[in-house]
Amino acid sequence: MTDHDRAAARREIADALSKALDRRHEVLDAIVEADDRAAAVQAISALLDTSPKGGEAVMTISFDQLTRDSRRKIADELEDLNKQLTFTLGERPASSGESLALRTFSADGDRDLFVARTSDVGATGDGSGAPAGNIDDELNAALRRVSNEDAVWFVAEEGGDKVGMVFGELVGGEVNVRVWIHPDHRHRGFGTAALRRCRSEMAAYFPAVPMVVRAPGATPK
């Protein structure tokens, strides 16, 4: 996880805790009225307009976090994190990654998406930075690298919509990872979500190989 991701995840939790402490009576009512823990987390998430991760954090609040001193520390941390990060979960709801899914790229079914990516970026799909070549040649080369276990490509989907791609290329003992989000779906947090989601997928395809985010996959021409 990058420092940016850690800060974003921590801010999400700190924000949920801050809201919960301000609305502690409502939170307690929601917990008392819930049938079980899962229902309580769901009720808290809805009450505070936070993610399930934030709801879980609220459920684990300890009594020492209820003191004025602890509440001040949480507020100070949230203020500091807000200065570090340029967007909130509300502004980019997809960044939590709760509903984003990754699946392996299909040369036939996802050709249109790769064409859109190539038109947007203007570079070959292998991450070398060379000018884009013939689409079919690029796809055939990618399939060979995947077959040789030197690469893996994913399609990022949200609610059935293809929102982008994640590229993993094995180079020099490292997996170079690039994320490209379709222009129609940018500035909503999908890039952050895709990066989070791809870690476990890359680890499954390339066990014990370091993953390095070399550069964004979308550098418009």
TADAWO-V974465 format. One record per residue. RES is the residue in one letter. PSI is psi as a letter, one per 30 degrees, with the letter a starting at -180 (* if undefined). BURIAL is 1 if it has 9 or more other C-alpha atoms within 8 Angstrom, else 0. D_LAST is the distance of its C-alpha to the last C-alpha in Angstrom with 1 decimal. Layout:
# TADAWO-V974465
res = [RES/RES]
psi = [PSI/PSI]
burial = [BURIAL/BURIAL]
d_last = [D_LAST/D_LAST]
This chain:
# TADAWO-V974465
res = [M/T/D/H/D/R/A/A/A/R/R/E/I/A/D/A/L/S/K/A/L/D/R/R/H/E/V/L/D/A/I/V/E/A/D/D/R/A/A/A/V/Q/A/I/S/A/L/L/D/T/S/P/K/G/G/E/A/V/M/T/I/S/F/D/Q/L/T/R/D/S/R/R/K/I/A/D/E/L/E/D/L/N/K/Q/L/T/F/T/L/G/E/R/P/A/S/S/G/E/S/L/A/L/R/T/F/S/A/D/G/D/R/D/L/F/V/A/R/T/S/D/V/G/A/T/G/D/G/S/G/A/P/A/G/N/I/D/D/E/L/N/A/A/L/R/R/V/S/N/E/D/A/V/W/F/V/A/E/E/G/G/D/K/V/G/M/V/F/G/E/L/V/G/G/E/V/N/V/R/V/W/I/H/P/D/H/R/H/R/G/F/G/T/A/A/L/R/R/C/R/S/E/M/A/A/Y/F/P/A/V/P/M/V/V/R/A/P/G/A/T/P/K]
psi = [k/l/e/e/e/e/e/e/e/e/e/e/e/e/e/e/e/e/e/e/e/e/h/e/e/e/e/e/e/e/e/e/f/k/e/a/e/e/e/e/e/e/e/e/e/e/e/f/h/l/l/e/e/e/e/e/e/e/f/g/k/l/e/f/f/f/l/e/e/e/e/e/e/e/e/e/e/e/e/e/e/e/e/e/k/f/l/l/e/e/e/i/f/f/f/f/g/e/g/k/k/k/l/k/k/k/e/e/f/g/e/e/e/e/e/e/e/e/e/e/e/g/l/l/f/f/g/f/g/l/k/k/a/k/e/e/e/e/e/e/e/e/e/e/e/e/e/g/h/f/l/k/k/l/k/k/k/j/h/f/k/j/f/a/l/k/k/k/k/j/k/h/g/l/j/k/k/k/k/k/k/k/e/f/g/l/g/g/g/e/e/e/e/e/e/e/e/f/e/e/e/e/e/e/e/i/k/g/k/k/k/k/j/e/l/k/f/j/j/k/*]
burial = [0/0/0/0/1/1/1/1/1/0/1/1/1/1/1/1/1/1/1/1/1/0/0/0/0/0/1/0/0/1/1/0/0/1/0/0/0/0/1/1/1/1/1/1/1/0/0/1/0/1/1/1/0/1/1/1/1/1/0/0/0/0/0/0/0/1/0/0/0/1/1/0/0/1/1/0/1/1/0/0/1/1/0/0/1/0/0/0/1/0/0/1/1/1/1/1/1/0/0/1/0/1/0/0/0/0/0/0/0/1/1/0/1/0/1/1/1/1/0/1/1/1/1/1/1/0/1/0/0/0/0/1/0/0/0/0/0/1/1/0/0/1/1/0/1/1/0/0/0/1/1/1/1/1/1/1/1/1/0/0/0/1/1/1/1/1/1/1/1/1/0/0/0/1/1/1/1/1/1/1/1/1/0/0/1/1/0/1/1/1/1/1/1/1/1/1/1/1/1/0/0/1/1/0/0/0/0/0/1/0/1/0/0/0/0/1/1/1/0/0/0]
d_last = [28.8/26.7/28.3/26.0/27.2/30.7/30.6/29.1/31.9/34.5/33.6/33.9/37.4/38.5/37.6/39.5/42.5/42.5/42.6/45.2/47.4/47.3/48.2/50.4/53.1/50.8/49.2/52.7/53.8/50.8/51.7/55.4/54.8/52.5/54.0/52.3/49.6/46.8/47.9/48.2/44.6/43.4/45.5/44.3/40.7/41.3/43.5/41.1/37.9/36.7/35.6/38.2/37.4/38.4/41.4/42.5/42.3/44.6/47.0/47.5/48.3/51.4/54.2/53.3/50.0/51.9/53.5/52.4/51.3/49.0/47.6/46.8/45.1/42.8/42.0/41.2/39.0/37.1/36.7/35.4/32.9/31.7/31.0/29.0/26.7/24.6/25.2/28.3/29.0/29.8/26.4/24.6/27.4/25.4/25.1/28.7/27.8/31.1/30.0/26.9/27.6/26.1/27.1/26.4/23.7/25.3/23.8/25.5/25.4/21.8/20.2/18.6/17.0/15.5/14.3/12.5/11.1/10.0/8.5/6.5/5.8/6.3/9.1/12.8/14.6/17.1/15.3/15.8/12.3/13.1/11.1/11.7/15.2/17.4/17.3/21.1/21.2/18.8/20.9/24.1/23.1/22.2/25.6/27.4/26.0/27.1/30.4/30.9/30.2/27.3/24.7/24.6/22.0/22.6/21.8/22.1/24.3/25.7/28.7/27.8/24.2/21.5/19.2/17.2/17.6/19.0/18.9/21.8/22.2/25.5/25.0/27.8/29.9/27.2/25.0/21.4/20.1/16.6/16.1/13.5/14.5/13.8/12.4/16.0/17.6/15.9/18.0/21.1/21.6/20.7/18.7/21.9/24.1/22.3/22.6/26.2/27.0/25.6/27.9/31.0/29.3/28.0/31.4/33.1/31.1/31.2/34.4/35.0/31.6/29.7/26.4/23.7/20.5/18.4/15.0/13.3/12.0/9.2/6.5/3.8/0.0]
